[in-house]
Amino acid sequence: MSIVVNSAQNVFLLQTALNSYAFGIDDQGLVRHLYWGKRIDAIDDFEMPVLTEVSTNDPVLEITREEFPVYGGLRYKEHCLKVTFADGTREMVYEYAGYKIIKEESFDELILKLKDRHYRLKLELHYKVYEHYDLMERYVVLRNESEEKMEVEKLHSGQFHIPYENLNFSNVHGHWGAEQQRFVQKVSYGKIVIENRRGISTHNHNPYFILDLDATETFGEVYFGALRRSGNFSGVVEQTQYGETLVQLGLGEHDFCLELLPGESFESPAILCGYSATGFETMSQNLHRFAGDFLLREGLRPVLYNSWEATGFGVSCEEQKKLAKKAKELGAELFVVDDGWFGERNGIDNGLGDWYVNETKFPNGIDELISEVKSLGLLFGIWVEPEMVNPPTKLYAKHPDWIYHFDTRESDTSRGQYVLDMTKPEVQEYIYRMLDGLLSEHDIDYIKWDANRPISQTGLSRDLWYRHIEAVYDIVRRLRKKHPKVLFEACASGGGRIDYGILGIFDDFWTSDNTDACDRLTIQDTYSYLYPMKAMRAWVTDCPNFLSNRVIPMKFRFHSAMLGTLGIGCNILEFSEAETELAKEMIAEYKEIRPIVQEGVFYRIKHTSANDYSLYEYKKDREGLLFAFLPQSKIGHRSVTVKLRGLSEAATYSVKLESGEFRKSGAYLMQNGFELRLTGDYASTLIRFSEL
């Protein structure tokens, strides 16, 4: 049973396969955290500590381990909720009002009911327990049952209490072309704040926390949580003066205010969270399994060819046909026309908003190309940037009030474009009708949805940061319902929308505009800590790389991209005969191993070699893969000892290297391992193994 209640003591125990989470209601009516860690079965062992005030400068409310602290009273700590009532009162005083348990097939849910003692504001703390995944989901529902408006100035979805000091906090830093760079810093006194203020999230920080007690891949305690929301967010990590570490995540506080009208309710974004007693590997695998079972569309993702690097904005029907034929020859399964097919789109300064087929580029309409692509046996995809508009377009001339703006200010252009006001129902309907028209009138299988600039001149309503992304979610949900076979890729100027909010609404992430295969190893490694490999789009592109100017062998580029869902973005019409044959071989091999990569269990393999090898293992049923990379040999040309993970100790495995095959027991391969030596720069190999 995943939810256990001691009604006499008002203690609630949430149980997953290996872990427990406990809290209760004390004699003051406060919701107090009790425990988070390895499983404890005896609920009666949990006792509510008696609160004692340290001094008048350390009041009880300040030191109480509250599950959901609100603004008000003698609280000076971080709070999850701040509300201004109609009469100007700016604090909440809650009381316990009962609980409810809901049992579903895949989870159990506890709803803890609270209410303000004076105002008719009700608050529900929701806890979904995914027992077999060792995960939990937390979110909050606010209900205004009064006849007057309330203003919500801050809303975080929950607070977590971790009973340690001097923890390691990890997240990502970065910018366009350099996203997903993992950093680890020691938590000490003071606060660590992560946030996004731009409307398009995750180029800089990602909405999650990982806190560990000197953990490794397979050892040590790890606490983690990921916010299921794109766009603006905020999070804070604080080591308190009272011997613990606090974490909060939720809607971005910057420029935020939500009007809660009479009779309205509001549901916060959820935090998907968990605890691992066995290092980062368990954390990653639990999240990957959850995503695969609950969020991701079934089926293998196709090998994609995208024509952007071959043509840029210079799209033409005949050139696209040639690329499609070559892509088919190489083994691609999906052909995607990127930017430049619509309106007067010959550069970044025009076209966005005018979503009609450019007659100069497609004199007979785009169906001529689609028919050719389909006759080759390929799926067809297309690029759009629906949230944006260029000033010279017909759409902007007709609807200049459709952009975010202030009447007394000149609106910023960035990348030559404005952001459409997605909070307007008429804008939402226009975008839906435009995309529905494309999908209804043309045989399109794949939409690459881009967003290439942050939001500014945000208008008068400070809830737009939330409502904007909700509009995007809603439009795609409606489209998926009507066009259930169409795949959607979340692309936001590279890696700008990688989060558990958009995953499941969109099928794939475009991980970064940086396609340098060596840089991608860093980006993709960090991505893997939380997000599933099946959703990670990765391309093989031309060299010298447009961003790094590096020249990397094609084999290494393919192996790097084969770690996720494979795509090709080269100008394939310029391939030599040798490059063509190698590409064919690599794509064919990827198709063979695709079920293992996209649906298998993923491992980051650590090692002690002085050389900077990168090792990644995938395993599904009796089959497995090891990708090994050595970007640069160091003095000494040291080998690496590879110790595989997740094998059956008693079973015998066949391991196939480029140099030959050997057989060893699972115990030997995991405990002793085998030696692997790569030499030179940008060396890589794919090793396949199977249980006999």
C-alpha positions in Angstrom: 0.0 0.0 0.0 1.6 3.2 -1.1 -0.3 5.7 1.1 -0.6 4.8 4.8 -2.3 7.1 7.3 -2.2 7.1 11.1 -5.5 9.0 11.7 -5.0 9.2 15.4 -1.7 11.1 15.1 -2.5 12.7 11.7 0.7 11.3 10.2 0.9 10.4 6.5 3.4 8.0 5.1 4.0 7.7 1.3 5.7 4.5 0.3 7.4 3.6 -3.0 9.2 0.3 -3.6 12.4 1.4 -1.8 11.7 4.8 -0.2 9.4 6.6 2.2 8.2 10.2 2.6 6.4 11.2 5.8 4.7 14.3 7.1 1.9 15.1 9.6 -0.3 17.7 11.2 0.8 19.0 14.6 -1.2 20.5 17.4 -1.0 23.9 15.9 -2.5 22.7 12.6 0.9 23.1 10.8 1.8 20.6 8.1 5.2 19.4 9.1 7.7 17.4 7.2 9.1 14.3 9.1 11.1 12.1 6.8 12.4 11.4 3.2 14.7 8.5 2.5 15.0 4.7 2.6 11.8 2.8 3.2 10.4 2.6 6.8 7.3 0.4 7.1 6.2 1.2 10.6 4.2 4.4 10.5 3.7 4.3 14.3 7.5 5.0 14.7 7.0 8.5 13.4 6.5 11.1 16.1 5.8 14.8 15.9 8.6 16.7 17.6 7.6 19.3 20.1 8.3 22.7 18.9 10.5 24.9 21.1 11.5 28.4 20.4 15.2 29.1 20.3 14.8 32.7 21.1 12.5 35.6 20.1 14.7 36.1 17.1 14.2 32.4 16.1 10.4 32.0 16.3 8.7 28.7 16.1 7.3 29.3 12.6 10.8 30.1 11.4 12.3 26.8 12.5 9.4 24.5 11.7 9.9 22.1 8.9 6.8 23.0 7.0 5.7 21.1 3.9 4.3 24.2 2.3 5.3 27.4 4.1 3.1 30.4 3.3 3.8 34.1 3.7 2.7 35.6 7.0 3.3 35.8 10.7 6.7 35.3 12.2 8.0 33.6 9.0 11.0 35.1 7.4 12.2 32.1 5.5 11.4 31.2 1.9 7.7 30.7 1.4 5.8 28.8 -1.3 2.7 31.0 -1.5 2.0 34.7 -1.1 -1.5 36.0 -1.7 -3.0 39.5 -1.5 -6.7 39.4 -0.6 -9.3 41.9 -1.8 -9.0 44.1 1.4 -5.3 44.4 1.0 -4.3 41.7 3.6 -1.0 40.1 2.5 -0.7 37.0 4.6 -2.3 33.6 4.8 -3.1 31.7 8.0 -4.1 28.1 7.1 -5.7 25.3 9.0 -6.1 21.6 8.3 -9.4 20.6 6.8 -8.9 16.8 6.1 -7.6 14.6 3.4 -8.6 12.4 0.5 -7.0 9.4 -1.2 -7.5 8.5 -4.8 -6.4 5.2 -6.3 -5.6 4.9 -10.0 -4.2 2.0 -11.9 -0.7 3.6 -12.2 -0.5 5.7 -9.0 -2.1 6.5 -5.7 -2.8 10.2 -4.8 -3.1 11.9 -1.5 -4.8 15.2 -1.3 -4.2 17.2 1.8 -6.9 19.9 2.3 -6.1 23.3 3.9 -8.0 26.5 4.2 -7.5 30.1 5.3 -9.0 30.8 8.7 -10.7 34.0 7.6 -10.8 34.2 3.8 -12.5 31.7 1.5 -9.3 30.5 0.0 -8.8 26.7 -0.1 -5.5 25.0 -0.7 -4.9 21.4 -1.7 -1.5 19.7 -1.5 -1.4 16.9 -4.0 1.0 13.9 -3.7 1.0 11.3 -6.5 2.9 8.2 -5.6 4.4 6.1 -8.4 5.3 3.1 -6.3 7.2 1.0 -8.8 9.2 3.9 -10.2 10.3 5.2 -6.7 9.0 8.6 -7.8 6.4 11.1 -6.5 4.7 14.1 -8.0 3.8 17.2 -6.0 1.6 20.0 -7.0 -0.8 22.5 -5.4 -4.4 23.6 -6.2 -5.7 27.0 -5.1 -9.5 27.6 -5.0 -11.0 31.0 -4.6 -14.5 30.3 -3.1 -15.1 34.0 -2.3 -16.9 36.6 -4.3 -13.8 38.8 -4.6 -10.6 38.7 -6.6 -7.4 37.5 -5.0 -3.9 38.1 -6.3 -1.2 35.4 -6.1 2.2 37.0 -6.1 4.3 33.8 -5.6 3.6 30.1 -6.1 6.1 27.4 -5.7 4.8 23.8 -6.0 6.4 22.5 -2.9 9.2 22.6 -0.4 11.6 19.8 0.3 13.6 19.2 3.5 16.9 17.3 3.3 18.4 16.4 6.6 22.0 17.2 5.7 24.4 20.2 5.4 27.3 20.7 3.0 25.5 18.9 0.1 26.5 19.1 -3.5 24.0 20.9 -5.8 24.1 20.3 -9.5 22.3 21.9 -12.4 23.3 23.3 -15.7 24.6 26.6 -17.0 25.1 27.7 -20.6 23.8 29.8 -23.4 22.8 29.4 -27.0 25.1 26.8 -28.6 26.5 25.8 -25.2 23.5 24.5 -23.3 23.5 21.6 -20.8 26.9 22.3 -19.2 26.7 20.5 -15.8 28.0 22.3 -12.8 28.4 21.1 -9.2 28.8 23.4 -6.3 28.9 22.9 -2.5 25.8 24.2 -0.6 26.8 26.4 2.3 25.2 29.3 4.0 23.4 31.8 1.8 21.0 30.8 -1.0 21.5 29.3 -4.5 18.9 30.6 -6.9 18.2 29.2 -10.3 15.6 30.8 -12.6 14.5 31.8 -16.1 13.1 35.2 -16.8 13.0 35.1 -20.7 9.8 33.1 -21.4 11.9 30.6 -23.4 13.6 28.5 -20.8 16.6 26.2 -20.3 19.4 27.8 -22.3 20.8 29.0 -19.0 19.4 26.8 -16.1 17.1 23.9 -16.2 14.1 23.6 -13.9 15.4 20.8 -11.6 17.5 20.2 -8.6 19.9 17.4 -7.8 21.4 17.3 -4.3 23.8 14.6 -3.3 25.9 13.5 -0.3 29.2 12.9 -2.2 27.4 10.4 -4.5 28.8 8.6 -7.5 27.0 6.8 -10.3 26.3 3.8 -8.1 26.9 4.9 -4.5 25.5 7.5 -2.2 22.3 9.4 -1.4 20.7 11.6 -4.1 17.6 13.8 -3.8 16.1 15.2 -6.9 13.1 17.0 -8.4 12.1 18.3 -11.9 9.5 20.9 -12.5 7.0 20.0 -15.2 6.8 23.5 -16.8 8.5 25.3 -19.7 9.1 29.0 -19.6 9.8 31.1 -16.5 10.5 29.2 -13.3 12.4 29.8 -10.1 14.1 27.6 -7.6 16.0 28.1 -4.4 18.4 25.9 -2.4 19.2 27.0 1.1 21.2 25.5 3.9 19.6 26.8 7.0 21.0 27.7 10.4 19.1 24.7 11.9 21.0 21.8 10.3 19.1 21.0 7.1 18.9 22.0 3.5 15.6 23.4 1.9 14.6 23.3 -1.7 11.7 24.9 -3.6 10.7 24.9 -7.2 7.8 26.6 -9.0 6.5 29.4 -11.2 9.0 32.2 -11.8 8.7 35.0 -9.3 10.0 37.6 -11.8 7.3 40.0 -13.0 4.6 37.5 -11.8 1.1 38.1 -10.5 -1.8 35.8 -11.0 -5.4 37.0 -10.6 -7.6 34.4 -9.0 -11.2 35.5 -9.8 -14.2 34.5 -7.7 -15.0 30.8 -8.2 -11.7 30.1 -10.0 -9.1 27.5 -9.2 -5.5 27.2 -10.3 -3.3 24.2 -10.5 0.5 24.7 -10.1 3.0 22.8 -12.3 4.0 19.5 -10.7 7.4 18.6 -9.4 8.5 15.0 -10.3 10.8 14.0 -7.5 12.5 11.1 -5.8 15.3 9.8 -3.7 18.1 7.3 -4.6 20.3 5.6 -2.0 22.4 4.1 -4.8 23.7 7.1 -6.7 22.9 9.0 -9.9 22.4 5.9 -12.1 19.2 4.9 -10.2 17.9 8.5 -10.4 18.4 8.6 -14.1 16.9 5.2 -14.8 13.8 5.8 -12.7 13.1 9.1 -14.5 13.8 7.5 -17.9 11.4 4.6 -17.1 8.7 7.0 -16.0 9.1 9.1 -19.2 9.0 6.0 -21.4 5.9 4.5 -19.7 3.9 7.7 -19.0 5.0 10.5 -21.4 6.5 9.3 -24.6 4.6 8.1 -27.6 5.0 4.4 -28.3 7.0 3.3 -31.3 10.6 3.8 -32.5 11.6 7.2 -33.8 12.5 7.5 -37.5 15.9 8.4 -38.8 15.6 12.0 -39.9 17.2 14.0 -42.7 16.9 17.8 -42.3 17.8 20.1 -45.3 18.8 23.2 -43.3 22.6 23.0 -43.6 22.3 22.0 -47.3 20.2 25.0 -48.4 19.7 27.5 -45.6 16.9 29.9 -46.7 17.6 29.1 -50.3 14.9 26.5 -50.5 13.7 25.3 -53.9 11.5 22.4 -54.9 14.0 20.8 -57.3 16.9 21.0 -54.8 14.7 19.5 -52.0 13.8 16.6 -54.4 17.4 15.9 -55.0 18.2 15.9 -51.3 15.2 13.6 -50.6 16.4 11.1 -53.2 19.9 11.1 -51.7 18.5 10.9 -48.1 16.5 7.8 -49.2 19.6 6.2 -50.7 21.5 6.7 -47.4 18.7 5.1 -45.4 16.8 8.0 -43.9 13.1 7.5 -43.1 11.9 11.1 -42.6 12.6 14.1 -44.7 12.2 17.5 -43.1 12.2 20.9 -44.9 13.5 23.5 -42.5 13.1 27.3 -42.5 12.6 29.1 -45.8 9.6 27.4 -47.5 6.9 30.0 -46.7 5.9 33.6 -47.2 8.6 36.0 -48.3 11.2 34.1 -46.3 14.6 34.7 -47.8 16.3 35.6 -44.5 15.5 36.2 -40.9 13.8 39.5 -41.4 10.6 38.5 -43.2 8.0 35.7 -43.6 7.2 34.7 -40.0 3.4 34.9 -39.7 2.7 34.5 -43.4 2.3 30.7 -43.4 1.6 30.3 -47.1 3.8 28.3 -49.5 6.3 30.5 -51.4 5.2 30.3 -55.0 8.7 31.2 -56.4 10.3 28.3 -54.5 7.3 25.9 -55.1 5.6 27.0 -58.3 3.3 24.0 -58.2 2.8 24.1 -54.5 4.5 22.1 -51.8 2.5 19.0 -52.6 4.8 18.4 -55.6 7.7 17.9 -53.1 5.6 15.9 -50.6 4.4 13.6 -53.4 8.0 13.0 -54.5 9.1 12.4 -50.9 6.2 10.0 -50.3 6.9 8.1 -53.5 10.4 7.4 -52.2 8.8 5.8 -49.1 9.9 8.6 -46.8 7.8 10.5 -44.2 7.6 14.2 -44.6 8.2 17.0 -42.0 8.3 20.7 -42.0 9.6 23.6 -39.8 7.4 26.3 -38.3 7.9 29.1 -35.8 4.3 29.9 -34.9 4.8 32.1 -31.9 6.6 34.8 -33.9 6.0 37.4 -36.6 8.2 39.6 -38.7 7.4 43.3 -39.0 7.2 43.4 -42.9 4.6 40.6 -43.1 1.0 40.7 -44.1 0.0 39.3 -40.7 1.6 42.1 -38.8 0.2 44.7 -41.1 -3.3 43.3 -40.5 -2.9 42.7 -36.7 -0.2 45.0 -35.2 -1.9 44.6 -31.8 -1.3 40.9 -31.8 2.3 41.2 -30.4 3.4 41.8 -26.8 3.7 45.5 -26.5 3.1 48.6 -24.4 1.2 51.4 -26.2 3.7 54.0 -25.1 6.8 52.0 -25.9 8.6 50.9 -29.1 8.6 47.1 -29.2 11.9 45.3 -29.4 12.8 43.1 -32.4 15.2 40.3 -31.8 16.3 38.2 -34.7 14.2 40.6 -36.7 10.9 39.4 -35.1 8.3 40.1 -32.5 6.6 37.6 -30.2 2.9 37.1 -30.7 0.7 37.6 -27.7 -0.2 34.0 -27.0 -2.5 35.0 -24.2 -5.0 36.4 -26.7 -7.7 33.8 -27.7 -7.7 35.1 -31.3 -4.0 34.6 -31.6 -4.3 31.1 -30.3 -7.1 30.3 -32.7 -5.1 31.8 -35.6 -2.1 29.6 -34.9 -4.2 26.5 -34.4 -6.1 27.0 -37.6 -2.9 27.7 -39.5 -1.3 24.5 -38.3 -4.5 22.4 -38.6 -4.8 23.7 -42.2 -1.2 22.6 -43.0 -1.8 19.2 -41.5 -5.2 18.7 -43.1 -4.4 20.0 -46.6 -0.9 18.3 -46.9 0.4 14.9 -46.0 2.7 16.0 -43.2 4.1 13.6 -40.6 6.4 15.7 -38.5 6.3 19.3 -37.2 9.5 21.0 -36.0 8.2 23.8 -33.7 10.9 26.5 -33.1 11.0 29.7 -31.0 14.0 31.9 -31.5 13.8 34.9 -29.2 12.9 35.8 -25.6 9.8 37.7 -24.7 9.8 41.5 -24.0 7.2 44.4 -23.7 5.0 41.8 -22.0 1.8 43.9 -21.8 -0.3 44.7 -18.8 -0.9 41.3 -17.4 1.8 39.7 -15.3 0.5 36.2 -15.6 1.4 36.0 -19.3 4.6 34.1 -18.5 2.4 31.2 -17.4 -0.4 31.7 -19.9 2.0 31.9 -22.9 3.4 28.4 -22.5 0.0 27.0 -21.6 -1.3 28.3 -24.9 1.5 26.4 -26.7 0.7 23.2 -24.8 -3.0 23.5 -25.5 -2.5 24.1 -29.3 -0.3 21.1 -29.6 -2.6 18.9 -27.6 -5.5 19.9 -29.9 -3.5 19.2 -33.0 -2.3 15.8 -31.6 -5.9 14.8 -30.9 -7.0 15.6 -34.4 -3.8 14.4 -36.1 -2.7 11.6 -33.9 0.1 10.2 -36.1 2.0 13.5 -36.4 5.2 13.8 -34.5 6.1 17.1 -32.8 9.7 18.3 -32.1 10.3 20.9 -29.4 13.0 23.2 -30.8 13.5 26.6 -29.2 16.6 28.2 -30.6 18.5 25.0 -29.9 18.1 23.6 -26.4 15.6 26.1 -25.1 12.7 23.9 -24.2 14.1 20.7 -22.5 11.9 20.0 -19.5 9.3 17.6 -18.1 6.6 20.1 -18.9 6.8 19.9 -22.6 7.9 16.2 -22.8 4.8 14.1 -23.7 3.1 17.1 -25.4 6.0 17.2 -27.8 7.8 13.9 -28.8 11.4 15.0 -29.3 13.8 17.6 -28.0 16.2 19.5 -30.3 19.0 19.3 -27.8 21.2 22.2 -29.1 22.0 24.1 -32.3 25.6 23.1 -31.5 26.1 19.9 -33.6 29.8 19.6 -33.1 30.0 15.9 -32.2 32.6 16.4 -29.5 30.7 19.2 -27.8 27.6 17.1 -28.1 29.1 14.4 -25.9 29.2 17.0 -23.0 25.7 18.3 -23.8 24.2 14.8 -24.2 25.9 13.4 -21.1 24.3 16.1 -18.9 21.0 15.8 -20.6 21.0 12.1 -19.7 20.9 12.7 -16.0 17.2 13.5 -16.1 15.8 13.1 -19.6 15.3 10.0 -21.8 17.6 9.2 -24.7 14.6 8.4 -27.0 13.5 12.0 -26.9 17.1 13.4 -27.7 17.4 14.4 -31.3 21.0 14.4 -32.4 22.4 15.1 -35.9 25.4 14.3 -38.0 26.4 17.5 -39.7 29.2 18.8 -42.0 32.8 19.7 -41.1 34.3 22.1 -40.5 31.5 22.5 -38.0 29.7 25.9 -38.4 30.1 26.8 -34.7 33.4 25.2 -33.5 35.2 25.1 -36.9 36.4 21.6 -35.9 36.9 18.8 -38.4 35.8 15.5 -36.8 35.8 12.1 -38.6 32.4 11.0 -39.9 32.4 7.8 -37.9 32.8 9.7 -34.6 30.1 12.1 -35.7 27.7 9.2 -36.4 28.5 7.5 -33.1 27.9 10.7 -31.1 24.5 11.2 -32.8 23.6 7.5 -32.4 23.5 8.0 -28.7 19.9 9.4 -29.1 17.4 9.6 -32.0 19.6 9.8 -35.1 19.3 12.6 -37.6 21.4 13.8 -40.5 21.9 17.5 -41.4 24.7 17.4 -43.9 24.7 18.7 -47.4 24.6 15.1 -48.6 24.7 16.1 -52.3 28.3 16.9 -51.8 29.2 13.5 -50.2 32.1 11.6 -51.7 31.6 8.0 -52.7 33.4 6.9 -49.5 31.3 9.2 -47.3 28.1 7.9 -49.0 29.0 4.3 -48.3 30.0 5.0 -44.7 26.8 6.9 -44.0 24.8 4.0 -45.4 26.6 1.6 -43.2 26.2 3.7 -40.1 22.5 4.4 -40.7 21.9 0.7 -41.3 23.7 -0.2 -38.1 21.7 2.4 -36.2 18.4 0.8 -37.4 19.6 -2.5 -36.1 20.5 -1.2 -32.6 17.7 1.4 -32.5 15.4 -0.6 -30.2 18.2 -0.9 -27.6 19.1 2.8 -27.8 15.6 4.2 -27.7 14.0 1.7 -25.4 16.8 0.2 -23.4 18.3 1.0 -20.0 21.0 3.6 -20.1 24.3 3.7 -18.1 27.0 6.3 -17.9 30.1 4.1 -17.4 32.8 5.6 -15.1 36.4 4.7 -15.3 39.9 5.5 -13.9 41.9 6.0 -17.1 44.1 9.1 -17.3 42.7 9.5 -20.8 39.3 11.2 -21.2 37.2 8.3 -22.5 33.5 8.7 -22.6 31.6 5.4 -22.2 27.9 4.8 -22.5 26.1 1.5 -22.2 22.5 0.6 -23.4 20.9 -2.7 -22.5 17.5 -4.2 -23.5 16.6 -7.8 -22.6 19.5 -10.0 -23.6 21.2 -7.5 -25.9 23.5 -4.6 -25.1 25.7 -1.8 -26.6 28.7 0.1 -25.5 29.7 3.4 -27.2 33.3 4.4 -26.5 34.8 7.8 -27.4 38.3 9.3 -27.1 38.3 12.9 -28.4 42.1 13.2 -27.9 44.9 10.9 -26.9 47.1 12.1 -24.1 50.7 11.3 -23.5 51.0 7.6 -22.7 48.0 6.5 -24.9 46.4 4.9 -21.8 43.8 2.2 -22.3 40.6 2.1 -20.3 39.1 -0.7 -18.2 35.4 -1.1 -19.1 33.2 -2.5 -16.4 29.7 -3.1 -17.8 26.6 -2.7 -15.8 23.2 -4.5 -15.4 24.3 -7.9 -16.5 23.3 -11.3 -15.0 26.3 -12.5 -13.0 25.8 -16.2 -13.8 25.2 -15.7 -17.5 27.8 -15.9 -20.3 28.0 -13.0 -22.7 29.5 -12.7 -26.2 31.3 -9.4 -26.6 32.0 -8.3 -30.2 34.9 -5.8 -30.7 36.1 -4.5 -34.0 39.2 -6.8 -33.5 37.2 -9.9 -32.7 34.8 -11.7 -30.2 35.3 -13.0 -26.7 33.1 -14.6 -24.1 33.0 -14.0 -20.4 30.6 -14.3 -17.5 28.4 -11.4 -16.4 30.2 -11.3 -13.1 33.6 -11.0 -14.8 32.5 -8.2 -17.1 31.0 -6.2 -14.3 33.6 -6.8 -11.6 36.9 -7.2 -13.5 35.9 -5.7 -16.9 38.0 -5.7 -20.0 40.6 -3.5 -21.5 39.9 -1.2 -24.4 42.4 1.0 -26.2 41.5 3.8 -28.6 44.3 5.9 -30.2 44.6 9.1 -32.0 42.1 12.0 -32.0 38.4 11.6 -32.3 38.5 7.9 -32.0 35.2 6.0 -31.4 33.9 2.5 -31.4 30.6 0.6 -30.9 30.8 -2.7 -29.1 27.8 -5.0 -29.1 27.3 -7.8 -26.6 24.6 -10.4 -26.0 23.6 -13.0 -23.4 24.1 -16.5 -24.6 
